[in-house]
Amino acid sequence: MKKGKTSKPRRLKASQDRHHSFTLADFILIDKDGVILSQDEHDHVIQYLTDRCELMQENENHYYQHDYQALVQEMTTRTTRIGKFKQAKLRKYVPAPYKAPADQPYNFTEMFRQNIGNKLDIYTQREVIQGIITSHPDWSAYQVQQEYINQDITQEYPSVSSIKKYAQAIKNTGSIHSIPHGNGQLPLGATDGHYHSIDERDGYVRVGIKIEGLMRYLVFRKPKGHDATYYHGRVTAPTIRLSKNGNLVFDFAVVRKRPRAKSLGECAGVLGVDSGIVHEFVASFVRNDGTCSQPFVESGAGVRLKTRMDELWAEIDRLEAKAVLCGERGWFEKADVLWAEAVSRREAVSRLKRERAVVGAREVVGLALVLGAAVCLEDLSWVPESHWDQAAFKSFVSALAADVGVPVFRVSAAGSSRSCARDGGSCAVSGSRFLSCSVCGRVLDRDVSASRVLACRGLGRACVDGFLHFSVGSRGHRAFRVFLARLASCGGAGYENVSSIAVSSPLVAREGNAVVTFHAFPRSSTD
């Protein structure tokens, strides 16, 4: 993709299948006729599968210690894309585990190879990245990423932020090579139909496993509490593993087909989404005829999460300052406690950041559904060094949009925060967060300007034609009604020179002589 404003929108493609997962532990053991077996048989099955998991982990750790590096080196020197090449090398370098059970050695070997192959991509990626960084120590993270893409190693290439972490690790320790640890998992999907079977009906999943020559059927009840469509799809064979406390658990995957995503021509317009620092996102809807809506920002849920994150960061600063002071005075035990508290709060910040990204992604996709719009995200891959990492938010938007058939595009964000969406003129910074257009003299928030410019670029337009009267409706879409309330509460916060706002339905905002009307309809009985 070319850099700059003239770059064309690049559509983000998602897998045709959507995967959900759930974990179960309790099951009823029956025979082929449906007769419930005794508790002794139940305990025997649990012990049998537990022993197999421990044996698998022992084999994995042995392989990683002795033979894994040769397989990784072979993958880095390949000349074709991953696929059959990977399977062939697994057959060559992973012939069989050094300790195989007497019963079902073939299926145990297939599960063993799949476990090895699941970790192959990430460690191959690390090997290649270390080679590039070592050969070109003066390259930026973006240059390393481009070189990795040019080598065509894997379909998924590392992000710039990941490469920065790898570069820092190489600088600190001299290497990012590490030996993986065995998980001891038994992926039944890698075995043949003579060893396992799966059947789903009436909210139950029946998994058959051949144990010591006899087929035993484990009956699980599918979890409830989610909407009816969450687990609607084909349930695949589970992966058996041991939890941290040593209990046997079964991880099931549910696969369903995603709907066909619309083309840009089938949409009513484009929703430009700018990821900012003050707000998780600022979105503007530009219709195909060039009319533009008022901006939309994250709802109160996202704002509350950000407030909690700020409070935690303030606590972290205080704890670290106290820990440093205790260390200077020789109170090392108290300093260790304070450092541990700071680390736990940092982990809480990471969880809240992820939750905020999920909330924002749901609101963006929900708004796009209501408006019948395509989503246009900013593409910052051309920037050598970015100020913050919005990869989580954008990945959630792409995944959720694919679930409901909303197309997602990326356009270059070059100059989007310094351009006026009304006339295309350049803007000068006016204060910390506002821009002043040199042509029309408008003063507006830089994130609002960027979102409108992104939407215009998605439509192939230079600027919007104005703010004309149009309506958008929602049949009880709660997230959209939250947007209306949020728009009313921040109308005088500098997002636009809005002379009057009425907090009602329909919500009317006046900008000059143009009127923008948003309607929120009550929930329909058919929803």
Helices and strands as residue ranges (DSSP letters): E 10-11, E 17-24, E 28-30, H 39-66, H 68-76, H 84-93, H 105-118, H 120-135, H 141-151, H 160-173, E 186-187, G 188-190, E 196-201, E 204-211, E 214-221, E 234-235, E 239-242, E 248-257, G 264-266, E 269-274, E 282-287, E 296-297, H 300-329, H 332-371, E 373-379, H 391-404, E 408-412, G 416-418, E 427-429, E 434-437, E 443-445, H 446-459, H 478-489, E 500-502, E 507-511, E 514-518
